[in-house]
Amino acid sequence: MNDHILKAIDEELARLRQARDLLGNVSKGTSRKTGGKSFAAPVSEPKPRRKLSAKARHTIAETQRKRWAKVKAEKKSTAPAAEK
């Protein structure tokens, strides 16, 4: 009877060791199933910034100025109505 209990304990210890090994490898970023490959995304160099032409920057700036002018005009037109 004791042999049966000892065998069951040994089997459970083996399963626990296997589970511990798997968890230990995952925390390091590797796994046995993946052949030691890392789960983390590969580190790549940052992409260079795209350059705008002077004409494109000027067009964007003008368009933004027009947007702000429109917003300011709307604020001015609603401000006197709020005071009445």
C-alpha positions in Angstrom: 0.0 0.0 0.0 2.8 2.4 0.8 4.4 1.7 -2.5 1.3 2.8 -4.3 1.2 6.1 -2.4 4.9 6.7 -2.9 4.6 6.0 -6.6 1.7 8.5 -6.9 3.7 11.1 -5.0 6.7 10.6 -7.3 4.5 11.0 -10.4 3.0 14.2 -9.0 6.4 15.6 -8.2 7.5 14.8 -11.8 4.4 16.7 -13.2 5.1 19.6 -10.8 8.8 19.8 -11.9 7.7 19.8 -15.6 5.2 22.5 -14.9 7.8 24.6 -13.1 10.3 24.2 -15.9 7.7 25.4 -18.4 6.7 28.4 -16.3 10.4 29.2 -15.7 11.1 29.2 -19.4 8.0 31.4 -20.2 9.1 34.0 -17.7 12.5 34.1 -19.5 10.7 34.5 -22.9 11.4 31.0 -24.2 9.5 27.7 -24.2 10.4 24.1 -25.0 7.6 23.9 -27.6 8.9 26.9 -29.5 12.5 25.5 -29.6 13.8 28.2 -27.3 12.5 31.0 -29.5 11.6 34.2 -27.7 8.0 35.4 -27.4 9.0 39.0 -27.5 8.7 41.1 -30.7 12.0 41.5 -32.5 13.7 44.8 -31.9 14.0 46.8 -35.1 15.5 50.2 -35.8 13.1 53.1 -35.8 11.9 54.1 -39.2 13.4 57.4 -40.5 11.1 60.4 -40.4 9.4 61.3 -43.6 10.4 64.6 -45.0 7.9 67.1 -46.3 8.8 69.6 -49.0 8.7 73.3 -48.3 5.6 73.7 -50.4 3.8 70.9 -48.5 4.7 72.5 -45.1 3.5 75.9 -46.4 0.2 74.4 -47.6 -0.4 72.6 -44.3 0.5 75.8 -42.3 -1.9 77.9 -44.3 -4.7 75.5 -44.0 -4.2 75.3 -40.2 -4.2 79.1 -40.0 -7.5 79.2 -41.8 -9.0 76.6 -39.4 -7.9 78.7 -36.4 -9.2 81.9 -38.0 -12.6 80.1 -38.4 -12.6 79.0 -34.8 -11.7 82.4 -33.5 -14.4 84.0 -35.7 -17.0 81.6 -34.3 -16.0 82.4 -30.7 -16.3 86.2 -31.4 -19.7 85.8 -33.0 -21.0 83.7 -30.1 -19.5 85.9 -27.3 -21.7 89.0 -27.7 -24.8 86.8 -27.9 -23.9 85.2 -24.6 -23.6 88.6 -22.9 -27.1 89.7 -23.8 
